[in-house]
Amino acid sequence: MSLVVENLSCARGGIPVLERVCFALNPGEVLVLRGPNGAGKTTLLRTVAGLQPPLAGTVEAEPESVAYAAHADGLKATLTVAENLEFWAGIFGTSGIDAALTAFDLEALVDRHAQNLSAGQKRRLGLARLLVTGRPVWALDEPTVSLDVASVGLFGAALKGHLAQGGSALIATHIDLGVEARVLDVTEFRATPEAGGGAFDEAFA
Amino acid sequence: MIRLFLRDLKLAIRSGGGFGLGLAFFLIVTVLVPFGVGPESGRLAAIAPGILWLGALLACLLSLDRIFALDYEDGSLDLLATAPIPLEGVAAVKAAAHWVTTGLPLTLAAPALGVLLNLPGPAYGWLVVSLAVGTPALSVIGAFGAALTVGLKRGGLLLSLLVLPLYVPTLIFGAETVRRGAEGLDVTTPLLLMAGITLGAVALLPFAAAQALRINLR
């Protein structure tokens, strides 16, 4: 159930940003991605989630084991909190959204339309979606944006619960989540410009 | 996949969902044409099949860019692409939902609007049949076009340019079916050709749309 990334090179918009990334993520572990803006954290997460093919190298994971969450929460403004969550539970073939609602303190908001939620409440709903996917590997891009201290605490608790069940997480974040985590600085893997020759064609191949 | 279908229907019906947009456009076209062409009933009856089909086609076109663009903007498409259902299924289901919210209402409303254009009596049945057979092709072809242009800001113009040539065969055979129906001739040939286009599009284009989505999501 572990995620193994070997010699991975990935590109954004046809330009290689990272190369020869290697790491392994075992059940119960958290790997935090660090690096300045534009270093390639999002690109790495999208590649691991299978949204874009790698330029080179491999991502080895159980099929359909990665749950991806990015800046956009994938919420529909005219659906209520419960309807949004039930939709994703249905798509991922799980049932029961109560645990996810409780974990992110959303019970009082179940019948509210997503358009009337605050930014932090939307984020909490987006993170609650991770719990209903039932997937063991979380690939998260800045999960704590617009969360207050209490909500970051809720997220930390949900993450601990996920790890305790044998899950793992790959998180691009700059704040301390209150869990023990290894740090991977992606700047060490920054692609050299010379390596970019021919990458433009590969991206469209 | 049923969930996705029901969600799309629910979103279309709720406020701001765009349900009724195509229907309202169809109504406007058919109401305004007699004013533009003149009230002479013989002339209206002659152009009615073409106008009704053209109105339905343009009404369909109006809501195409919503098929994937909204899900792309709020991040749902990324999440659907990583979900356990295949993207081919997503494309097929979203095209089906588009047909139920635009093609089906247009088909049902067309006879009432045919009266405004003095459509000859025997043609009403063939109008409904031809729209029922032809509009699924419009939705599936449109979903393919929407998938090709999904990452583009204001991709509506490009989408129209891409999709309109692909709509031409359906328009020709659809209007021809109604015209022959109005004149009491045999409609088998155009109707079967149109059914062939629809079946081919439904069978092949979800795969092409899914591939286009994969490339646009990179």
Chai-1 contact restraints between the chains, C-beta under 6 A:
chainA,res_idxA,chainB,res_idxB,connection_type,confidence,min_distance_angstrom,max_distance_angstrom,comment,restraint_id
A,A49,B,T82,contact,1.0,0.0,6.0,A-B,restraint_1
A,L51,B,A81,contact,1.0,0.0,6.0,A-B,restraint_2
A,L51,B,L217,contact,1.0,0.0,6.0,A-B,restraint_3
A,Q52,B,R218,contact,1.0,0.0,6.0,A-B,restraint_4
A,E64,B,P84,contact,1.0,0.0,6.0,A-B,restraint_5
A,Y68,B,T82,contact,1.0,0.0,6.0,A-B,restraint_6
A,A72,B,D74,contact,1.0,0.0,6.0,A-B,restraint_7
A,A72,B,G75,contact,1.0,0.0,6.0,A-B,restraint_8
A,G74,B,D74,contact,1.0,0.0,6.0,A-B,restraint_9
A,G74,B,G75,contact,1.0,0.0,6.0,A-B,restraint_10
A,G74,B,S76,contact,1.0,0.0,6.0,A-B,restraint_11
A,G74,B,L79,contact,1.0,0.0,6.0,A-B,restraint_12
A,K76,B,L11,contact,1.0,0.0,6.0,A-B,restraint_13
A,T78,B,R14,contact,1.0,0.0,6.0,A-B,restraint_14
A,F87,B,R3,contact,1.0,0.0,6.0,A-B,restraint_15
A,F87,B,R7,contact,1.0,0.0,6.0,A-B,restraint_16
A,G90,B,R3,contact,1.0,0.0,6.0,A-B,restraint_17
A,I91,B,R3,contact,1.0,0.0,6.0,A-B,restraint_18
A,I91,B,A83,contact,1.0,0.0,6.0,A-B,restraint_19
